[in-house]
Amino acid sequence: MDIEVGDLRFAYHDREILRGISLSLRSGEFLGLLGPNGSGKSTFLKTLLGFLKGRGRIVFSGLSGAGGPSASADPSATADRSRLLAFVPQRPGLSMPLPVRDLVIMGRLPHLRSRWAGYDAADRQKVAAVLSALGIEDLADRDVTTLSGGEAQKVIIARCLVQEGEFLLLDEVTNGLDLNHTIEIMELMRRKADEEGKGIVAVFHDLNLAAQYCDRIVILKEGSVRGQGSPEEILTEELVEEIYGIRPLVLPGKDGKPIILPRRDPKALPPPEKQEEGSASASLP
């Protein structure tokens, strides 16, 4: 399945947030959305999901399963997209005291035969498999309100995965995760794209993480697409400076992926004589 987005616009009152975004989302592709705070990344995902009502064109094509829009759906359409799009928000917001297992199985709601049908054994097996894959099966009976930030984030990821959407929309999915769990989640999402043909659309602030895992990167600024292409094409010193206002050092890694190193703003450094004094005093016993 592919999703074609054409001239997508959204405004809060008189403030335009999305200014005519047009791009393609493809099955089996890991796409990264980059851009400074306030550039429209999260708003784009929420408009795609139908949480926000925008203007423009969103076309779902080549569906492999039943349900959901089979031809086109504009952002104001009422068609249920929950079988197609699964979402991990920035903030888990787990305030209701529920066992982890009960929260995660809510991801199966789009697959119930009717609103009165209960979860069956297959649903419970999918939950158990996802909890195991994420290494959190020991949390199954824990109250979600007692979890750490990192544990809560993995539980929300689990709910997204059991939904089995054809596209996984991830808004800063590694928030609250330490380095090893960040890599674990990124590897899992990479496998979802490569082995299951899932379309992954992920918002990043970590440029290096995006460079390592994304097939294609779209950079937004002030609600518009300022560039898209492979990490090697997009993550250049010139474009990063244009978007973020800093001039980084970009080096090629062993695999050819760019490595982005931030450099201090020369205007923020102390005068040379102060630097020399600091160096001299630091060498004293």
C-alpha positions as CSV (number, residue, x, y, z in Angstrom):
1,M,0.0,0.0,0.0
2,D,1.1,3.5,-0.7
3,I,-0.2,6.8,0.5
4,E,-0.1,9.9,-1.7
5,V,-0.4,13.2,0.0
6,G,-1.2,16.3,-2.1
7,D,-1.2,20.0,-1.1
8,L,-2.0,19.1,2.5
9,R,-2.7,22.2,4.6
10,F,-3.7,22.8,8.2
11,A,-4.1,25.9,10.4
12,Y,-4.8,26.6,14.0
13,H,-7.2,29.6,13.8
14,D,-5.3,32.0,11.5
15,R,-1.9,30.4,12.0
16,E,-1.0,28.1,9.1
17,I,1.0,25.1,10.3
18,L,1.1,22.9,7.2
19,R,1.6,24.8,3.9
20,G,0.9,22.6,1.0
21,I,2.8,19.4,1.8
22,S,3.0,16.9,-1.1
23,L,4.8,13.6,-0.8
24,S,4.5,9.8,-1.1
25,L,4.6,7.3,1.7
26,R,5.6,3.8,0.6
27,S,5.2,0.3,1.9
28,G,8.5,-1.3,2.9
29,E,10.2,2.1,3.3
30,F,11.5,3.7,6.5
31,L,10.9,7.4,6.1
32,G,12.2,10.0,8.6
33,L,10.6,13.3,9.2
34,L,13.1,15.9,10.4
35,G,12.9,19.6,11.2
36,P,13.1,22.1,14.0
37,N,10.5,22.4,16.7
38,G,7.3,23.9,15.4
39,S,8.0,22.8,11.8
40,G,4.8,20.8,11.5
41,K,6.1,17.2,11.9
42,S,3.6,16.0,14.6
43,T,0.8,18.0,12.9
44,F,1.4,16.2,9.7
45,L,1.1,12.8,11.4
46,K,-2.1,13.8,13.2
47,T,-3.7,15.2,10.0
48,L,-2.8,12.0,8.2
49,L,-4.4,10.0,10.9
50,G,-7.6,12.2,10.7
51,F,-7.1,13.5,14.3
52,L,-6.9,17.0,12.8
53,K,-9.1,18.3,10.0
54,G,-7.0,19.8,7.2
55,R,-7.4,20.6,3.5
56,G,-5.8,18.7,0.7
57,R,-5.7,15.2,-0.7
58,I,-4.8,11.9,0.9
59,V,-5.0,8.8,-1.3
60,F,-4.6,5.2,0.0
61,S,-3.9,2.9,-2.9
62,G,-3.1,-0.8,-3.4
63,L,-4.7,-2.0,-0.1
64,S,-3.8,-5.6,0.6
65,G,-6.5,-6.1,3.2
66,A,-10.2,-5.3,3.8
67,G,-11.5,-2.2,5.5
68,G,-10.5,1.4,5.3
69,P,-10.6,3.7,2.3
70,S,-9.8,1.8,-1.0
71,A,-9.4,4.8,-3.3
72,S,-9.1,8.2,-1.7
73,A,-9.8,10.0,1.5
74,D,-9.4,13.7,2.1
75,P,-8.3,14.8,5.6
76,S,-11.9,15.4,6.7
77,A,-13.1,11.9,5.6
78,T,-14.9,9.9,8.3
79,A,-13.6,6.5,7.1
80,D,-12.0,4.4,9.7
81,R,-8.2,4.4,9.1
82,S,-7.3,2.4,12.3
83,R,-6.7,-0.8,10.3
84,L,-4.2,1.0,8.1
85,L,-2.4,3.4,10.4
86,A,-1.0,2.6,13.8
87,F,0.4,5.5,15.9
88,V,2.9,6.0,18.7
89,P,2.5,9.6,20.2
90,Q,5.2,11.7,21.7
91,R,3.9,11.3,25.3
92,P,2.4,8.1,26.5
93,G,-0.1,9.8,28.8
94,L,-0.8,6.7,30.9
95,S,-3.0,8.0,33.7
96,M,-5.7,5.3,33.9
97,P,-4.7,2.4,36.3
98,L,-4.7,-0.7,34.0
99,P,-2.6,-3.8,33.7
100,V,-0.1,-3.5,30.9
101,R,-1.7,-6.5,29.1
102,D,-5.1,-4.8,29.1
103,L,-3.7,-1.6,27.7
104,V,-1.8,-3.4,24.9
105,I,-4.7,-5.5,23.8
106,M,-6.6,-2.3,23.0
107,G,-4.6,-2.2,19.9
108,R,-6.7,-5.1,18.6
109,L,-9.9,-3.0,18.7
110,P,-9.9,-2.3,14.9
111,H,-9.9,-6.1,14.3
112,L,-13.0,-7.0,16.4
113,R,-15.8,-8.5,14.4
114,S,-18.3,-6.1,16.0
115,R,-18.3,-3.6,18.8
116,W,-19.8,-6.2,21.1
117,A,-17.3,-8.9,20.3
118,G,-14.6,-9.6,22.8
119,Y,-11.0,-10.4,22.3
120,D,-10.3,-13.9,21.4
121,A,-7.4,-16.3,21.9
122,A,-5.6,-15.1,18.7
123,D,-5.7,-11.5,20.0
124,R,-4.2,-12.6,23.4
125,Q,-1.5,-14.6,21.6
126,K,-0.5,-11.5,19.5
127,V,-0.2,-9.5,22.7
128,A,2.0,-12.1,24.3
129,A,4.2,-12.3,21.2
130,V,4.7,-8.6,21.0
131,L,5.4,-8.2,24.7
132,S,8.0,-11.0,24.3
133,A,9.6,-9.4,21.2
134,L,10.0,-6.1,23.1
135,G,11.4,-7.9,26.2
136,I,8.6,-6.6,28.5
137,E,6.6,-9.8,29.1
138,D,7.4,-9.5,32.8
139,L,5.5,-6.2,32.9
140,A,2.2,-7.8,31.7
141,D,0.5,-7.6,35.0
142,R,2.0,-4.3,36.2
143,D,-0.2,-1.2,36.6
144,V,0.7,1.1,33.7
145,T,0.8,4.1,36.1
146,T,3.7,2.6,38.0
147,L,6.0,2.3,35.0
148,S,9.1,4.3,34.3
149,G,9.2,6.6,31.3
150,G,11.1,4.1,29.2
151,E,8.9,1.2,30.2
152,A,5.8,3.2,29.4
153,Q,7.1,4.1,26.0
154,K,7.7,0.4,25.2
155,V,4.2,-0.4,26.3
156,I,2.8,2.2,23.9
157,I,5.0,0.8,21.1
158,A,3.6,-2.7,21.9
159,R,0.0,-1.4,21.6
160,C,0.9,0.1,18.2
161,L,2.5,-3.2,17.0
162,V,-0.5,-5.4,17.9
163,Q,-2.7,-3.1,15.9
164,E,-0.9,-4.5,12.8
165,G,-1.4,-1.3,10.7
166,E,0.1,-1.3,7.3
167,F,1.9,2.0,8.2
168,L,3.4,2.7,11.6
169,L,3.5,6.4,12.4
170,L,6.1,7.1,15.2
171,D,6.3,10.5,16.8
172,E,9.7,10.6,18.6
173,V,9.3,6.9,19.4
174,T,12.6,6.7,21.3
175,N,11.7,9.4,23.9
176,G,12.7,8.2,27.3
177,L,14.7,5.2,26.1
178,D,18.3,4.7,26.9
179,L,20.8,3.9,24.1
180,N,20.5,0.1,24.0
181,H,16.7,0.2,24.0
182,T,16.8,2.9,21.4
183,I,18.8,0.7,19.1
184,E,16.6,-2.3,19.9
185,I,13.4,-0.4,18.8
186,M,15.1,1.0,15.7
187,E,16.3,-2.5,14.7
188,L,12.7,-3.8,15.2
189,M,11.2,-1.1,13.1
190,R,13.8,-1.7,10.4
191,R,12.9,-5.4,10.3
192,K,9.2,-4.5,10.1
193,A,9.9,-2.5,6.9
194,D,12.3,-5.1,5.4
195,E,10.6,-8.4,6.3
196,E,6.9,-7.5,6.7
197,G,6.7,-4.6,4.1
198,K,5.4,-2.1,6.7
199,G,5.7,1.5,5.9
200,I,7.5,3.3,8.8
201,V,7.1,7.1,9.1
202,A,9.1,8.4,12.1
203,V,9.7,11.9,13.5
204,F,13.3,12.3,14.7
205,H,15.3,15.0,16.4
206,D,18.4,12.8,16.4
207,L,19.9,13.3,12.9
208,N,22.4,10.5,13.3
209,L,19.7,8.0,14.3
210,A,17.7,9.0,11.2
211,A,20.8,8.7,9.0
212,Q,21.5,5.2,10.2
213,Y,18.0,3.8,9.8
214,C,16.0,5.7,7.2
215,D,15.8,5.0,3.5
216,R,14.5,8.5,2.8
217,I,14.4,11.7,4.8
218,V,11.9,14.5,4.5
219,I,12.9,17.8,6.1
220,L,10.2,20.3,7.1
221,K,10.6,23.9,8.0
222,E,7.8,26.3,8.8
223,G,5.2,23.8,7.5
224,S,6.8,23.2,4.1
225,V,9.0,20.5,2.6
226,R,12.5,21.9,2.3
227,G,14.1,18.8,0.9
228,Q,13.7,15.0,0.6
229,G,16.0,12.2,-0.5
230,S,18.5,9.7,0.9
231,P,20.4,10.5,4.1
232,E,23.5,11.1,2.0
233,E,21.7,13.6,-0.2
234,I,19.8,15.5,2.5
235,L,22.1,15.6,5.6
236,T,24.7,18.0,4.2
237,E,26.4,20.8,6.1
238,E,24.7,23.4,4.0
239,L,21.1,22.1,4.4
240,V,21.5,21.4,8.1
241,E,22.8,24.9,8.6
242,E,19.8,26.3,6.6
243,I,17.3,24.3,8.6
244,Y,18.7,24.4,12.2
245,G,20.9,27.5,12.1
246,I,24.2,25.8,13.0
247,R,27.0,24.6,10.8
248,P,27.8,21.0,11.7
249,L,30.7,18.8,10.6
250,V,29.4,16.0,8.4
251,L,31.6,13.0,7.9
252,P,31.1,9.8,6.0
253,G,30.8,6.7,8.1
254,K,32.2,3.3,7.2
255,D,28.9,2.3,5.7
256,G,28.7,5.6,3.7
257,K,26.0,7.0,6.0
258,P,26.6,10.6,7.2
259,I,27.7,11.3,10.7
260,I,26.7,14.7,11.9
261,L,28.8,16.4,14.6
262,P,27.5,19.7,16.0
263,R,30.1,22.5,16.4
264,R,29.9,25.3,19.0
265,D,28.8,28.7,17.8
266,P,32.1,30.7,17.5
267,K,30.1,33.7,18.9
268,A,29.4,31.8,22.0
269,L,33.1,31.0,22.7
270,P,35.1,33.2,25.1
271,P,37.7,35.6,23.6
272,P,41.1,34.0,22.7
273,E,42.9,35.5,25.7
274,K,40.3,34.1,28.0
275,Q,40.7,30.7,26.4
276,E,44.5,30.9,26.8
277,E,44.1,31.9,30.5
278,G,41.8,28.9,31.1
279,S,44.3,26.6,29.4
280,A,47.2,27.9,31.5
281,S,45.3,27.7,34.8
282,A,44.1,24.2,34.0
283,S,47.7,23.0,33.7
284,L,48.7,24.2,37.2
285,P,48.9,21.6,39.9
